[in-house]
């Protein structure tokens, strides 16, 4: 059976049957065997290694990535088998953790205003002093080295650099 035939038959099977409820990782293996799928077929379809699929079915979560990666493996595996993964994800909460939101929850644009408000009030006087000191040092060196024409320098200031 070619990959294209396998994919189309799996899609057809998953659309025909109503989603079954999964309560444990052992039910994944039972459901896979009932559908007549081998570990290799599942691994090819999900694009995960056979080692990961076996680890999920055996409940060996220490061999699997944690967090959103584990949630993705379980969710895609359940979807492939035509089952609902919500109960299984809930039972694996200790390994998955709380995964909420999408990409918008991970961007820094939401907290940008808060950081600007905190930083601008407390550190602005310090930065003003530092900038003023650098400007004074640069002007002093320019006068001392003769980079600035003497006609531009006030007499009282020119006397300090002779």
Wavefront OBJ file of the C-alpha trace (Angstrom):
o trace
v 0.000 0.000 0.000
v 1.513 3.355 -1.012
v 1.684 6.379 1.289
v -0.992 8.140 -0.753
v -3.398 5.190 -0.477
v -2.632 4.894 3.250
v -3.283 8.583 3.815
v -6.559 8.574 1.881
v -7.810 5.435 3.647
v -6.951 6.870 7.047
v -8.734 10.131 6.236
v -11.790 8.212 5.037
v -11.830 6.036 8.176
v -11.467 8.984 10.528
v -14.316 10.871 8.813
v -16.743 7.926 8.855
v -16.532 6.978 12.534
v -17.598 9.228 15.397
v -14.752 10.207 17.748
v -14.121 7.734 20.533
v -13.134 8.841 24.010
v -9.617 7.996 25.192
v -9.074 7.574 28.910
v -5.541 6.132 28.998
v -2.510 5.734 26.758
v -3.164 1.978 26.650
v -6.387 2.709 24.775
v -4.256 4.261 21.998
v -2.626 0.895 21.300
v -5.962 -0.922 21.458
v -7.532 1.522 19.038
v -4.527 1.387 16.689
v -4.637 -2.406 16.588
v -8.414 -2.336 16.042
v -7.865 -0.090 13.015
v -5.198 -2.500 11.719
v -2.343 0.027 11.754
v 1.269 -0.878 12.477
v 3.631 1.308 14.484
v 5.554 2.108 11.304
v 2.396 3.266 9.495
v 1.473 5.513 12.410
v 5.031 6.885 12.619
v 5.044 7.706 8.894
v 1.637 9.355 9.061
v 2.405 11.412 12.180
v 6.014 12.131 11.191
v 7.270 11.037 14.608
v 9.713 8.222 15.240
v 8.513 4.722 16.111
v 10.356 5.118 19.414
v 8.094 8.064 20.368
v 4.923 6.235 19.367
v 5.944 3.177 21.422
v 6.812 5.396 24.394
v 3.378 7.048 24.251
v 1.597 3.687 24.069
v 3.669 2.258 26.953
v 3.312 5.340 29.131
v 7.081 5.970 29.222
v 6.822 9.757 29.316
v 10.367 10.254 30.607
v 11.554 9.338 27.076
v 9.319 11.967 25.460
v 9.565 15.727 25.210
v 7.367 17.605 27.646
v 4.939 20.469 27.266
v 3.471 21.453 23.930
v 5.465 18.820 22.021
v 3.903 15.990 24.046
v 0.477 17.558 23.678
v 0.997 17.673 19.906
v 2.038 14.020 19.724
v -0.961 12.850 21.771
v -3.439 15.103 19.986
v -2.258 14.138 16.497
v -2.148 10.437 17.398
v -5.712 10.571 18.732
v -6.873 12.507 15.663
v -5.280 9.907 13.386
v -7.181 7.171 15.202
v -10.421 9.159 15.059
v -10.622 9.663 18.806
v -11.133 12.623 21.095
v -7.934 13.478 22.983
v -9.359 15.854 25.625
v -9.630 13.296 28.449
v -6.220 11.848 27.640
v -4.631 15.313 27.623
v -6.245 16.021 30.995
v -4.786 12.811 32.450
v -1.331 13.795 31.161
v -1.450 17.278 32.684
v 1.591 16.536 34.880
v 3.696 15.974 31.760
v 2.096 18.508 29.451
v 1.662 21.347 31.909
v -0.686 24.210 31.199
v -0.501 25.105 27.550
v -2.815 27.975 26.697
v -3.117 30.578 24.022
v -1.353 30.720 20.729
v 1.460 32.750 19.280
v -0.060 35.968 20.615
v 0.544 34.793 24.172
v 4.252 34.411 23.438
v 5.010 37.781 21.869
v 6.514 40.626 23.806
v 4.222 43.294 22.347
v 1.642 42.881 25.118
v 4.088 43.812 27.861
v 5.981 46.467 25.901
v 4.025 49.391 27.361
v 4.487 48.159 30.931
v 8.259 47.932 30.521
v 8.508 51.404 29.013
v 6.498 52.957 31.829
v 8.598 51.308 34.526
v 11.957 52.082 32.925
v 11.313 55.689 31.928
v 10.440 57.044 35.381
v 13.157 55.537 37.555
v 16.242 55.562 35.320
v 15.849 58.737 33.228
v 17.742 61.073 35.649
v 20.690 58.663 35.702
v 20.836 58.543 31.897
v 20.667 62.332 31.692
v 23.682 62.650 33.988
v 25.627 60.065 31.989
v 24.835 61.742 28.645
v 25.700 65.190 30.015
v 29.036 63.878 31.349
v 29.943 62.299 27.987
v 29.135 65.526 26.114
v 31.255 67.594 28.530
v 34.148 65.149 28.184
v 33.947 65.217 24.377
v 33.879 69.027 24.234
v 36.795 69.263 26.681
v 38.939 66.888 24.606
v 38.028 68.785 21.410
v 39.122 72.103 22.943
v 42.269 70.636 24.499
v 43.402 69.017 21.218
v 42.682 72.160 19.203
v 39.950 70.571 17.120
v 37.609 73.454 17.931
v 38.865 76.860 16.639
v 39.910 79.275 19.392
v 37.453 81.877 18.095
v 34.569 79.613 19.111
v 35.812 79.109 22.679
v 34.932 81.793 25.295
v 37.952 83.434 26.882
v 37.201 82.173 30.383
v 36.910 78.588 29.080
v 39.977 78.792 26.835
v 42.090 79.739 29.849
v 41.325 76.391 31.503
v 42.891 74.422 28.649
v 46.222 76.280 28.236
l 1 2 3 4 5 6 7 8 9 10 11 12 13 14 15 16 17 18 19 20 21 22 23 24 25 26 27 28 29 30 31 32 33 34 35 36 37 38 39 40 41 42 43 44 45 46 47 48 49 50 51 52 53 54 55 56 57 58 59 60 61 62 63 64 65 66 67 68 69 70 71 72 73 74 75 76 77 78 79 80 81 82 83 84 85 86 87 88 89 90 91 92 93 94 95 96 97 98 99 100 101 102 103 104 105 106 107 108 109 110 111 112 113 114 115 116 117 118 119 120 121 122 123 124 125 126 127 128 129 130 131 132 133 134 135 136 137 138 139 140 141 142 143 144 145 146 147 148 149 150 151 152 153 154 155 156 157 158 159 160 161 162
